[in-house]
Amino acid sequence: MRASAVSARPGAGILQRPYLLVTVGACALVFLAAFESLAVTTVMPVVSRELGGASLYALAFAGPLATGVIGMVGAGNWSDRRGPVGPLLSSVAVFALGLLVAGTAGTMWAVVAGRLVQGLGGGAMTVALYVVVARVYPAVLHPKIFAAFSAAWVIPSLVGPFAAGLVAQLASWHWVFLGVVVLVLPALAMLLPALRGVRSGNANGNGSADGSGGGTASDPAGSPVPWAPGRLAWAALAALAVLGLNLSSGLSVAGPFLAGAAVVIALLAVRPLVPRGTLTARRGLPSVILIRGLVAAGFFGAEVYLPYLLVERYAFSPTFAGLTLTGGALAWAAASGVQSRLGGRLGSPVAVRIGSVMVLLAIALALVTTALGWPAAVAIAGWVLAGGGMGLMYPRLSVMTLALSTPDTEGFNSSAMSISDSLGGALSLAATGIVFTAFTTTAASFTGVFVLTAVIAAAAVALAPRVAH
């Protein structure tokens, strides 16, 4: 049984002692990471124009996604070997350093460098926070804290772009980066008391290096987790694949070939970075990790094109088309709260099944709306359903990942889940970009995109029963 690092009080919630400060601090870090990723989208055109960096514009977005993969793997291995305290403190410091470099930049190259460092820290911070959850909170509170993480991630999508634009207009784009640094420090300070009680490693050493959680035949008790520099090499290769996928859409002729090569490299590189059997949907944890990537691919691959559809086919203004996604974001937060309140009354495998079906139905509604010319309200309402499905199952996939981990595989498995998220979205966006440009008519392009994402979502539905251990 996993013991928490703080003395639990029977019936205590995540906003009660002894968890209040660690909850607020952890959620604040999640919020700030999400805010920064969204805020940059708003201010980067201003940054590019002021610094003359149009040629580096795409790299400023793709670079952090790539370095984030390396950060995830490094933090996972470090957490399993020494506990999450060192990785968390270091990742927050690296994240803040990247913000400082970008915020004080006088050239576009400096902005990109800061973004690369920021991505490295942000990826590591995500994994370290998951291990902190595993070692601070009892399992009964995991649905609640992951619901809080979901809300902390979704809220910036409602206020982040507007707030960033306001800061850039009233002060300077520099403060969109520098202002977050000021807020990161008190957030980390709230976590420090709880971190002092977190154990530094796995005393029992009862896991395995591939995340399966078992010892060897010759050493039934297992052994302390070794450093795994080879994983960093595979992570670097996966990072290059993510970079190639994100940059391929800007190349008209070579783009599809670059994307195809990147997909192959990504699939080869990811195998050592996830539990054995993930790519073949082995029952239990491997399927949990795979489903996480599939639902990310289906949801985010379709979400990108929904506002585009509303502008092109239904003459929505860009602002109003963007606001249609707000309903999905609110539904995500609301459904996360619902699964939190239901707790053990809603089994995690059931939540995953229901959520994956909801996402598939939403994409199917967008597809039918596009193909048959139905009113835009059908697709918009459907996206509320998609947000609800994600809010229902995303926290439970996180809960299951930790529940199926041993103390010395929490970092590896949390890293695998985060990588599945990242690669799933990157693969889907690259594939939908190729499909969209392959057709000669706009209607066919949108139909092709929603067919592809519906197939991905259907795969998640078909494999969802396999998450049950």
C-alpha positions in Angstrom: 0.0 0.0 0.0 1.3 3.4 -0.9 1.6 5.8 2.0 1.1 9.5 1.6 3.8 11.9 2.6 1.5 13.9 4.9 -0.5 12.7 7.8 -4.0 12.1 6.4 -7.1 13.0 8.3 -10.1 10.7 7.7 -12.5 12.4 5.3 -10.1 15.2 4.5 -10.5 16.8 1.0 -7.9 18.2 -1.3 -8.8 21.8 -0.1 -8.5 20.8 3.6 -5.5 20.3 5.8 -3.1 18.7 5.3 -3.5 19.0 1.5 -4.6 22.6 1.1 -1.2 24.2 0.3 0.1 21.5 -1.9 -3.2 21.5 -3.9 -3.2 25.2 -4.4 0.5 25.2 -5.3 0.3 22.3 -7.7 -2.8 23.6 -9.4 -1.2 27.1 -9.7 1.8 25.5 -11.5 -0.5 23.7 -13.9 -2.5 26.9 -14.5 0.6 28.9 -15.2 2.0 26.3 -17.6 -1.3 26.2 -19.5 -1.7 30.0 -19.5 1.8 30.4 -20.9 1.2 27.9 -23.7 -2.0 29.7 -24.7 -0.8 33.3 -24.1 2.2 32.8 -26.5 -0.3 32.1 -29.3 -1.8 35.6 -28.8 1.5 37.6 -28.5 3.8 35.7 -30.8 2.6 37.7 -33.9 3.6 40.9 -32.1 6.9 39.4 -31.0 7.6 38.2 -34.6 6.8 41.6 -36.1 8.8 43.6 -33.5 11.9 41.4 -33.7 11.7 40.5 -37.4 11.4 36.8 -36.7 8.9 35.5 -39.3 11.3 32.7 -40.4 11.5 31.4 -36.8 7.8 31.7 -36.0 6.9 28.0 -36.4 10.0 26.9 -34.5 8.9 29.1 -31.5 5.9 26.8 -31.2 7.2 23.5 -32.3 10.5 23.7 -30.3 8.9 23.6 -26.8 6.9 20.5 -27.7 10.0 18.7 -28.8 12.1 19.6 -25.8 9.2 18.8 -23.5 9.5 15.2 -24.5 13.1 15.1 -23.3 12.0 16.8 -20.1 9.3 14.2 -19.5 11.6 11.3 -19.9 14.4 12.8 -17.7 12.0 13.7 -14.9 10.4 10.3 -15.0 13.7 8.4 -14.6 14.9 10.9 -11.9 11.7 10.6 -10.0 11.8 6.8 -9.9 15.4 6.8 -8.8 15.4 9.7 -6.2 11.8 10.8 -5.7 10.0 13.8 -7.3 11.5 16.6 -5.1 14.6 17.1 -7.1 12.9 16.9 -10.5 10.1 19.3 -9.5 12.4 21.9 -8.0 14.8 21.7 -11.0 12.0 21.7 -13.6 10.3 24.8 -12.1 13.7 26.5 -12.1 14.3 25.6 -15.8 10.8 26.6 -16.7 11.3 30.0 -15.0 14.7 30.4 -16.6 13.2 29.9 -20.1 10.6 32.5 -19.3 13.3 34.9 -18.2 15.3 34.4 -21.4 12.2 34.8 -23.6 10.9 37.8 -21.6 14.2 39.7 -21.8 15.0 38.7 -25.4 16.1 41.3 -27.9 16.2 39.0 -30.9 13.9 36.2 -32.2 16.6 33.7 -31.7 16.7 34.5 -28.0 12.9 34.1 -27.8 13.2 30.7 -29.5 16.0 29.7 -27.1 13.9 30.7 -24.1 11.0 28.8 -25.5 13.1 25.7 -25.9 14.3 25.9 -22.3 10.8 26.6 -21.1 9.5 23.5 -22.9 12.1 21.4 -21.3 11.1 22.6 -17.8 7.4 22.4 -18.5 7.5 18.8 -19.7 9.6 17.7 -16.7 7.3 19.7 -14.3 4.2 17.8 -15.5 5.7 14.4 -14.8 7.1 15.5 -11.4 3.7 16.8 -10.3 2.1 13.5 -11.2 4.6 11.7 -9.0 4.0 14.2 -6.2 0.3 13.4 -6.4 1.1 9.7 -6.1 3.3 10.2 -3.0 1.3 12.9 -1.2 -2.3 12.1 -1.7 -4.1 8.9 -0.8 -5.6 7.0 -3.8 -9.1 7.9 -2.8 -8.3 11.6 -3.5 -6.7 11.1 -6.9 -9.9 11.6 -8.9 -10.4 14.9 -7.0 -6.9 16.3 -7.5 -6.8 15.3 -11.2 -10.2 17.0 -11.6 -8.6 20.1 -10.1 -5.7 19.8 -12.5 -8.1 19.6 -15.4 -9.9 22.7 -14.3 -6.5 24.5 -13.9 -5.6 23.5 -17.4 -9.0 24.5 -19.0 -9.6 27.9 -17.3 -6.6 29.5 -19.1 -8.3 28.6 -22.4 -11.1 30.9 -21.4 -9.1 33.9 -20.1 -5.5 33.3 -21.3 -5.6 34.8 -24.8 -7.5 37.8 -23.8 -5.4 38.5 -20.7 -2.2 38.1 -22.7 -3.4 40.5 -25.4 -4.3 43.0 -22.7 -0.9 42.8 -21.1 0.9 43.1 -24.4 -1.3 46.1 -25.3 -1.1 48.0 -22.0 2.5 47.1 -21.1 4.7 44.9 -23.4 4.8 41.4 -24.7 7.8 40.9 -22.5 5.6 40.9 -19.4 3.6 38.0 -20.7 6.7 35.9 -20.0 8.1 37.8 -17.1 4.8 38.1 -15.2 4.5 34.3 -15.0 8.0 34.1 -13.4 6.8 36.3 -10.6 3.8 33.9 -10.0 5.8 30.7 -10.3 7.8 31.4 -7.1 4.9 31.6 -4.6 3.3 28.6 -6.2 6.4 26.5 -5.6 6.7 27.9 -2.1 3.3 26.5 -1.2 4.5 23.0 -2.2 7.7 23.1 -0.2 6.2 22.0 3.2 4.7 18.9 1.7 7.8 18.1 -0.4 9.9 17.9 2.8 7.9 14.8 3.7 8.1 13.1 0.4 10.4 10.0 0.4 13.4 10.3 -1.8 13.1 7.0 -3.6 11.6 3.5 -3.5 12.7 1.7 -0.4 11.3 -1.6 -1.6 12.7 -1.5 -5.1 9.8 -3.6 -6.3 9.3 -2.3 -9.8 10.8 -2.9 -13.2 12.6 -0.6 -15.6 9.9 -0.9 -18.3 7.0 0.2 -16.0 5.5 -3.2 -15.6 6.1 -3.2 -11.9 7.6 -6.6 -11.3 11.0 -7.8 -10.3 13.1 -10.4 -12.1 13.1 -14.2 -11.5 16.6 -14.0 -10.1 15.7 -11.0 -8.0 12.1 -11.2 -6.9 12.2 -8.1 -4.9 13.6 -6.1 -7.8 16.4 -3.6 -7.5 16.8 0.2 -7.2 15.9 2.0 -10.4 19.1 2.7 -12.4 19.8 5.8 -14.4 18.7 5.2 -18.0 20.7 7.5 -20.3 19.6 5.4 -23.2 16.0 6.6 -22.7 17.2 10.2 -23.1 18.6 9.3 -26.5 15.3 7.8 -27.6 13.6 10.8 -26.2 15.8 13.1 -28.3 14.8 11.0 -31.3 11.2 11.3 -30.4 11.7 15.1 -29.9 13.1 15.4 -33.5 10.0 13.5 -34.7 7.7 15.9 -32.9 9.7 18.8 -34.4 9.5 17.4 -37.9 5.7 16.7 -37.6 5.0 20.3 -36.4 7.2 21.9 -39.1 6.1 19.6 -42.0 2.8 21.5 -42.5 4.8 24.6 -43.7 6.5 22.7 -46.5 4.2 22.3 -49.6 6.2 19.7 -51.5 8.4 18.0 -48.9 5.9 18.3 -46.1 4.1 15.0 -46.6 7.4 13.1 -46.9 8.9 14.8 -43.8 5.7 14.0 -41.9 5.7 10.3 -43.0 9.4 9.9 -42.0 8.6 11.6 -38.6 5.7 9.3 -37.9 8.0 6.2 -38.5 10.7 7.7 -36.3 8.2 8.6 -33.6 6.8 5.0 -33.5 10.3 3.5 -33.3 11.5 6.0 -30.7 8.5 5.8 -28.4 8.7 2.0 -27.8 11.4 2.2 -25.1 9.6 5.1 -23.5 6.3 3.4 -22.8 5.3 0.2 -21.0 5.8 -3.0 -22.9 2.7 -3.9 -24.9 1.5 -0.3 -25.4 1.6 -0.3 -29.2 -0.2 -3.7 -29.2 -2.8 -2.6 -26.7 -2.0 -5.2 -24.0 -4.6 -5.2 -21.3 -4.1 -3.0 -18.3 -1.6 -0.2 -18.1 -0.3 -0.4 -21.7 -3.9 0.1 -23.0 -4.4 3.0 -20.5 -1.3 4.7 -22.1 -2.4 4.0 -25.6 -6.0 5.2 -25.1 -4.6 8.5 -23.7 -2.8 9.1 -27.0 -5.7 8.0 -29.1 -8.3 10.3 -27.5 -5.8 13.2 -27.6 -5.3 12.5 -31.3 -9.0 12.3 -32.0 -10.1 15.2 -29.9 -7.4 17.8 -30.7 -7.1 16.8 -34.3 -10.8 17.6 -34.8 -10.9 20.6 -32.4 -8.4 22.6 -34.5 -10.6 22.4 -37.6 -14.0 23.2 -36.0 -13.5 27.0 -35.8 -12.1 26.8 -39.3 -15.2 25.0 -40.5 -17.5 27.6 -38.9 -15.6 30.5 -40.5 -15.3 29.0 -44.0 -18.7 27.2 -44.4 -21.0 29.2 -42.0 -19.5 32.7 -42.2 -18.9 33.0 -38.5 -16.5 35.7 -37.4 -13.2 34.4 -36.1 -14.0 35.7 -32.6 -17.4 33.9 -32.5 -16.0 30.8 -34.1 -13.3 30.6 -31.4 -15.9 31.2 -28.7 -17.7 28.0 -29.8 -14.9 26.0 -28.2 -15.7 27.7 -24.9 -18.6 25.4 -24.4 -16.4 22.4 -24.8 -13.9 23.8 -22.3 -16.6 24.4 -19.7 -18.0 21.0 -20.3 -14.6 19.5 -19.7 -14.2 21.3 -16.4 -17.8 20.4 -15.4 -17.4 16.7 -16.2 -14.1 16.6 -14.4 -15.9 17.8 -11.3 -18.7 15.2 -11.8 -16.3 12.3 -11.9 -14.5 13.7 -8.9 -17.8 13.8 -6.9 -18.8 10.3 -8.0 -15.4 8.9 -6.9 -15.6 5.1 -6.4 -19.2 5.0 -7.5 -18.0 5.5 -11.0 -15.4 2.9 -11.9 -12.5 4.3 -13.9 -12.8 1.7 -16.7 -16.5 2.7 -17.1 -15.6 6.4 -17.2 -13.1 5.7 -20.0 -15.7 3.8 -22.0 -18.3 6.5 -21.6 -15.9 9.3 -22.3 -14.5 7.7 -25.4 -18.0 7.1 -26.8 -18.9 10.8 -26.1 -15.8 12.0 -28.1 -16.6 9.7 -31.0 -20.3 10.9 -31.1 -19.1 14.5 -31.1 -16.7 14.0 -34.0 -19.4 12.1 -35.8 -21.8 15.0 -35.4 -19.1 17.4 -36.9 -18.6 15.0 -39.8 -22.4 14.7 -40.5 -22.8 18.5 -40.2 -20.0 19.0 -42.8 -21.1 16.2 -45.2 -24.8 16.9 -45.2 -24.8 20.7 -44.6 -26.6 20.5 -41.3 -26.9 23.7 -39.1 -23.7 24.7 -37.4 -25.5 24.4 -34.0 -25.3 20.6 -34.4 -21.5 20.6 -34.5 -21.3 23.2 -31.8 -23.5 21.3 -29.5 -21.6 18.1 -30.3 -18.4 19.8 -29.1 -19.9 20.3 -25.7 -20.4 16.5 -25.7 -16.7 16.1 -26.7 -15.5 18.3 -23.8 -17.7 16.4 -21.4 -16.2 13.1 -22.6 -12.6 14.3 -22.2 -13.4 15.7 -18.7 -14.9 12.4 -17.7 -12.1 10.2 -18.8 -8.9 12.2 -18.7 -8.6 12.4 -14.9 -9.5 8.7 -14.7 -6.8 7.7 -17.1 -4.4 9.6 -14.8 -5.8 7.8 -11.8 -5.4 4.4 -13.5 -1.9 5.2 -14.5 -0.8 5.8 -10.9 -3.0 2.9 -9.5 -1.3 0.5 -11.9 2.2 1.8 -11.0 4.6 0.7 -8.3 6.5 3.4 -6.3 9.6 3.0 -8.6 7.6 3.1 -11.8 5.4 6.2 -11.1 7.8 8.5 -12.9 8.3 6.2 -15.9 4.6 5.6 -16.3 3.7 9.3 -15.8 6.2 10.2 -18.4 4.8 7.6 -20.8 1.3 9.0 -20.3 2.5 12.5 -21.0 4.5 11.4 -24.1 1.4 9.6 -25.4 -0.5 12.8 -25.0 2.1 14.8 -26.8 2.8 12.4 -29.6 -0.9 11.6 -30.1 -1.7 15.3 -30.7 1.3 15.9 -32.9 0.7 12.8 -35.1 -2.9 13.7 -35.5 -2.3 17.4 -36.4 0.3 16.4 -39.0 -2.0 13.7 -40.5 -5.1 16.0 -40.6 -3.0 18.7 -42.1 -1.9 16.4 -44.9 -5.5 15.2 -45.4 -6.9 18.7 -45.5 -4.5 19.8 -48.3 -5.0 16.6 -50.3 -8.5 17.6 -51.5 -9.5 20.2 -54.1 -12.7 21.4 -52.4 -13.1 22.8 -48.9 -16.1 20.6 -48.2 -14.1 17.5 -49.0 -11.1 18.7 -47.0 -13.2 19.2 -43.8 -15.0 15.8 -44.4 -11.6 14.1 -44.8 -10.4 15.6 -41.5 -13.4 14.5 -39.5 -13.4 11.0 -41.1 -9.8 10.5 -40.0 -10.3 11.8 -36.5 -13.5 9.7 -36.2 -11.6 6.6 -37.1 -9.0 7.4 -34.4 -11.8 8.0 -31.8 -13.5 4.8 -32.9 -10.2 2.9 -32.2 -10.2 4.4 -28.7 -13.8 3.2 -28.2 -12.9 -0.3 -29.4 -9.9 -0.5 -27.1 -11.4 1.1 -24.1 -12.5 -2.2 -22.5 -8.9 -3.3 -22.4 -8.0 -0.7 -19.7 -9.6 -2.9 -17.1 -6.7 -4.7 -15.4 
